[in-house]
Amino acid sequence: MAELDADYFSNWYAKMETSDKDALWARLLGLPDGLRSTSLLTGPGLDEVAAWLALDSDDVLLDLACGRGGYGMELVRRSGCRLVGVDFALSAVEQARAHAERLGLGDRVSFELADMTATGLEDGSVTAVLCVDAAQFPQPFGGPVREAARVLAPGGRAAFTAWEPVDPDHPGLRERLRTIDFGSALRDAGFDEPEVRDRPDWLEAEMQAWRRVLEIEVDGDPALLDLQEEAHEVLSRADPVRRVWATGRKPGRG
């Protein structure tokens, strides 16, 4: 398997610039019109996360591993908050910046090339953090959670969507999933009110999306070919994981 580094993801995102993948994925996941997603959080799932974050125009949201910025910009559109998105894939950042201009959000958002474990932002400089389906990649596990705690102002909220192992010792589990434990990571990073919600409905929705991906005609579209290859891998592997939504609040009052 290719190393999942910045070059890998930059090439992956570049394939999507001329692809029909976005429209397909939005339809399968029930996403709002125009939201460009390479993650698996559904539209109804995003509604729940947005309600919990309770953003308003005074907030600054950090989108960790933002990709092309789809989820973060949707929250800007809904709340009027400001957004800082960071990703280590240059192609993703470039596409996010261009799409923000097309949406007329250029004065509310910025996208920076940086790692999700070392954003370069100042301590306490944001009021909310979102990380969609990406916190499992940096090893050892926990870096994005610690970074969220560092950059959040007192009272700020952090939300992570991801997966946790049902049995960390299961022989079929991928190595990077074995050590994922958001409850421990949130407590170790100093968050108050850590909560990890099990979301089997989200997991079923994504598995249904993968099954439907295998039914489409791709017509040589490289991004859709990649998507079908990933669908085959996911459905054949069936990692013993549970879908989770993890949250915490930075101690203190904003």
Beta strands, then each sheet from edge to edge (+ up, - down):
strand 1: 60-64
strand 2: 82-87
strand 3: 109-113
strand 4: 126-132
strand 5: 152-165
strand 6: 192-198
strand 7: 241-249
sheet 1: 3+ 2+ 1+ 4+ 5+ 7- 6+
end
